[in-house]
């Protein structure tokens, strides 16, 4: 089975905290995780360092519209570092980043889910994002995939992607359907499929947890659950497993203004255990990038199953074992 390690790499808009507006937070702190007193950042730089130990590549879905506020130079620096490290850079969009200071300006926020826009507007957002990534030094031909911020796409995104020449969407997340994810699949999809000709959907991998789902995200489940889920997905016949994380999952920020922060040691350990498992299980799991998958699909060298894979169930025992660590993270955040 092939495994996609994906990283949603983004800044943050302004936030209202205890009735005080905190300004938007940019590339160095939110993407790289560069905090005072540390030579290497605790975000993208930490992730790249951990991947390098095993010679793995991940796909960094980099939010592009933040350049309209923070400028193109910082984004180009982040993308350049990722590409120089041999990582894959694809498109991520949070439309509200066209106006991230709406509270400060006394205005209304922009819709942040791309699925809330009509198809023509979606096409324009995608084109703008692609253009920004290209200006940031990412070769246009290599930008083949997209993930919506908040997983907030609908079925129209596939047609919009077809118009702008993108091959893979990775916005379908069963955990977020009925919330921000507006995609209506033909079945509970957790494996790669082709909803319209020439555009493929690569869902975030999930397992059933009671009456709902839990997705394979570093901060959401333990490393034991992650490994067990990969094994169960393989046993169920899935061809792909898609794991998601964010740079901000690996550090806490104690003081934004003074750039004081510390590592999230629980999540860092989860990442290390996952990578160590994948390294030892290379005969069963192949780590690859979404960009390389797109090129195989477009070249016709990759076959995609038509029938959906049954969603495997999680373990109630492992879920209970996860609770103390999750509580500790909330306590020390």
C-alpha positions in Angstrom: 0.0 0.0 0.0 1.2 3.5 -0.8 1.3 6.1 2.0 1.0 9.9 1.5 2.4 12.0 4.3 0.7 15.4 3.8 1.3 18.7 5.7 -1.1 21.6 5.5 1.3 24.5 5.8 -0.4 27.8 6.6 -0.3 31.1 8.5 -3.1 32.3 10.7 -5.5 35.2 10.4 -6.0 37.5 13.3 -7.7 36.0 16.4 -9.9 37.4 19.2 -8.3 36.2 22.4 -9.8 37.5 25.7 -11.4 40.4 23.9 -8.0 41.4 22.5 -7.3 41.1 18.8 -4.1 39.2 18.0 -2.6 40.2 14.6 -2.2 37.6 11.8 0.8 35.3 12.4 3.2 34.8 9.4 5.6 32.4 7.8 8.5 32.2 10.3 6.4 31.5 13.3 3.4 29.6 12.0 5.0 27.7 9.1 8.6 27.2 10.2 7.9 27.3 13.9 10.9 29.5 14.6 10.8 30.5 18.2 13.4 32.3 20.3 16.4 30.4 21.5 16.3 27.6 18.9 18.5 27.3 15.8 15.9 25.2 13.9 12.2 25.8 13.7 9.7 23.5 15.3 7.4 23.4 12.3 8.3 22.7 8.7 12.0 22.6 9.6 11.5 20.0 12.3 9.3 17.9 9.9 11.9 18.0 7.2 14.6 17.0 9.6 12.6 14.0 10.8 11.8 13.0 7.2 15.5 13.3 6.2 16.5 10.7 8.8 14.6 8.0 6.8 15.0 9.6 3.3 11.2 10.1 3.1 9.4 12.8 1.1 6.1 14.4 2.2 3.7 16.6 0.4 3.4 20.1 1.8 0.1 21.7 0.8 1.3 25.3 1.1 -1.4 28.1 1.6 -0.8 30.7 -1.1 -3.2 33.5 -0.5 -1.3 34.6 2.6 1.2 36.2 0.2 -1.4 38.9 -0.4 -0.9 40.0 3.2 2.6 38.8 4.2 4.3 39.3 0.8 5.8 36.9 -1.7 9.3 36.9 -0.4 8.7 35.0 2.8 6.5 32.4 1.0 9.3 32.0 -1.6 11.8 31.4 1.2 9.6 28.6 2.7 8.9 27.0 -0.6 12.5 27.2 -1.6 13.6 25.5 1.6 11.1 22.7 1.1 12.0 22.2 -2.6 15.8 22.2 -1.8 15.1 19.5 0.8 13.5 17.3 -1.9 10.0 17.8 -0.6 6.8 18.1 -2.7 4.9 21.4 -2.7 1.2 21.6 -3.7 -1.6 24.1 -3.4 -3.6 24.9 -0.3 -6.1 27.8 0.0 -7.8 29.7 2.8 -9.8 32.3 0.9 -10.2 34.4 4.1 -6.5 35.3 3.8 -7.3 37.8 1.2 -8.6 39.9 4.2 -7.1 38.4 7.4 -7.5 41.6 9.5 -11.3 41.9 9.1 -11.9 42.3 12.8 -9.3 45.1 13.1 -11.0 46.9 10.2 -14.5 46.4 11.6 -15.5 44.4 8.5 -17.2 41.0 7.9 -15.0 38.0 7.2 -14.7 36.4 3.8 -16.0 32.9 3.4 -13.1 30.6 4.1 -14.4 27.4 2.5 -13.8 27.4 -1.3 -17.0 25.4 -1.7 -19.0 28.4 -0.6 -18.0 30.2 -3.8 -19.5 29.6 -7.3 -17.6 27.6 -9.8 -16.2 30.6 -11.6 -14.9 32.1 -8.4 -13.4 28.8 -7.4 -11.5 28.7 -10.7 -10.2 32.1 -10.1 -9.1 31.3 -6.6 -7.2 28.2 -7.9 -5.6 30.2 -10.7 -4.5 32.9 -8.3 -3.1 30.3 -5.9 -1.2 28.6 -8.7 0.2 31.9 -9.9 1.4 32.8 -6.4 3.1 29.5 -5.9 4.8 29.9 -9.3 6.0 33.4 -8.3 7.3 31.9 -5.1 9.5 29.6 -7.1 7.4 26.4 -7.4 7.6 25.2 -11.0 4.1 25.4 -12.5 4.4 21.9 -14.0 4.9 20.4 -10.6 1.7 21.9 -9.1 -0.7 19.1 -9.7 -2.8 18.8 -6.5 -5.0 20.9 -4.2 -6.4 20.7 -0.7 -9.0 23.1 0.5 -8.6 24.9 3.8 -10.9 23.4 6.4 -11.4 20.5 3.9 -14.0 23.0 2.7 -14.6 22.0 -0.9 -17.7 20.7 -2.6 -18.2 18.6 -5.7 -17.8 21.7 -7.9 -14.1 21.8 -7.1 -13.5 18.9 -9.4 -14.8 20.8 -12.4 -12.9 24.0 -11.4 -9.7 21.9 -11.1 -10.3 20.4 -14.5 -10.5 23.9 -16.0 -7.2 25.1 -14.4 -5.3 21.8 -15.0 -5.0 20.3 -11.6 -5.3 16.5 -11.3 -5.8 15.6 -7.6 -8.0 17.0 -4.9 -7.4 15.9 -1.4 -10.2 17.7 0.5 -12.6 14.8 1.2 -12.5 14.0 4.9 -15.4 11.9 6.3 -14.9 13.5 9.7 -15.8 16.9 8.3 -18.8 16.1 6.2 -21.7 18.0 7.6 -19.3 20.5 9.0 -16.9 22.3 6.6 -16.4 19.6 4.0 -19.2 19.9 1.4 -18.2 17.1 -0.9 -21.0 14.6 -1.4 -19.3 11.3 -2.4 -21.1 8.4 -3.9 -20.2 6.3 -0.9 -18.0 6.7 2.3 -14.7 7.0 0.3 -11.3 6.6 2.0 -9.3 5.5 -1.0 -8.2 7.2 -4.3 -11.0 7.4 -6.9 -11.9 9.3 -10.1 -15.1 11.3 -9.6 -14.9 13.0 -13.0 -12.7 12.2 -15.9 -9.1 13.4 -15.5 -9.6 14.6 -11.8 -9.0 12.2 -8.9 -10.0 12.5 -5.3 -7.5 11.4 -2.6 -9.4 11.4 0.6 -7.9 11.8 4.1 -7.8 8.3 5.6 -10.3 7.6 8.4 -11.5 4.8 10.6 -14.9 4.3 12.1 -15.2 5.4 15.7 -18.7 4.7 17.1 -21.2 6.5 14.9 -18.7 8.8 13.4 -15.1 8.8 12.0 -11.6 9.6 13.1 -9.1 10.8 10.6 -5.4 9.9 10.4 -3.9 13.1 11.8 -0.8 13.2 14.0 -2.4 15.3 16.7 -5.7 13.4 16.6 -4.7 9.8 17.3 -1.8 8.0 19.0 1.0 6.4 17.1 -0.3 3.0 18.0 -3.7 3.9 16.5 -2.0 5.3 13.4 0.0 2.1 12.8 -3.0 -0.1 13.5 -5.1 2.0 11.1 -2.5 1.6 8.4 -2.5 -2.1 8.9 -6.3 -2.3 8.8 -6.6 -0.1 5.7 -4.1 -2.4 3.9 -6.1 -5.5 5.1 -9.3 -3.9 3.8 -7.8 -3.6 0.3 -7.0 0.2 0.2 -4.4 1.2 -2.3 -3.6 4.4 -0.6 -3.4 5.8 2.9 -3.3 9.6 3.3 -2.1 11.1 6.6 -2.4 14.7 7.5 -0.6 17.0 9.9 0.2 20.7 10.3 3.5 22.4 11.3 1.7 23.9 14.3 1.0 20.5 15.7 4.6 20.2 16.8 4.9 23.2 19.0 3.2 25.5 21.5 3.4 29.3 21.2 3.5 30.9 24.7 4.0 34.5 23.5 3.5 35.5 19.9 4.9 38.9 20.3 8.1 37.7 21.9 8.2 34.5 19.8 8.4 32.3 22.8 7.5 28.7 22.2 8.3 25.0 23.0 8.0 21.7 21.2 4.8 19.6 21.5 6.7 16.5 22.6 3.8 14.2 22.5 3.1 14.9 18.8 6.8 14.9 17.9 7.1 11.5 19.4 4.1 10.3 17.4 5.7 11.5 14.2 9.0 9.8 15.0 7.2 6.5 15.8 5.2 6.6 12.6 8.3 7.3 10.5 10.3 4.6 12.2 7.4 2.1 11.6 7.2 3.0 7.9 10.9 2.7 7.6 10.9 -0.9 8.9 7.8 -1.8 6.9 9.0 -0.7 3.5 8.1 -4.1 2.1 4.4 -3.4 2.9 4.1 0.4 2.8 5.6 2.7 0.2 5.9 6.4 1.2 5.5 8.7 -1.8 4.2 12.1 -2.7 0.9 13.4 -4.0 2.8 15.1 -6.8 4.4 11.8 -8.0 1.0 10.2 -7.8 -0.5 12.9 -10.0 2.1 12.3 -12.7 1.5 8.6 -12.7 -2.3 9.1 -13.0 -2.0 11.6 -15.8 0.5 9.3 -17.6 -2.0 6.4 -17.3 0.5 4.2 -15.4 -1.6 4.0 -12.2 -4.8 2.0 -12.0 -7.6 3.3 -9.7 -10.2 1.0 -8.1 -13.8 1.8 -8.9 -15.5 0.2 -5.9 -15.1 1.9 -2.5 -13.2 0.3 0.3 -15.1 -0.5 3.5 -14.1 1.9 6.3 -12.3 -0.2 9.0 -13.2 0.2 12.6 -11.0 1.7 15.3 -10.3 0.1 18.6 -12.2 1.2 21.7 -9.3 0.1 23.9 -6.8 2.2 21.9 -9.3 5.1 21.9 -9.4 5.0 25.8 -5.6 4.8 25.9 -5.4 7.9 23.8 -7.4 10.1 26.2 -4.8 10.8 28.8 -2.2 12.1 26.2 -4.9 14.3 24.6 -5.8 15.7 28.1 -2.2 16.4 28.9 -1.8 18.3 25.6 -4.8 20.5 26.4 -3.5 21.1 29.9 0.0 22.2 28.9 -0.9 24.1 25.8 
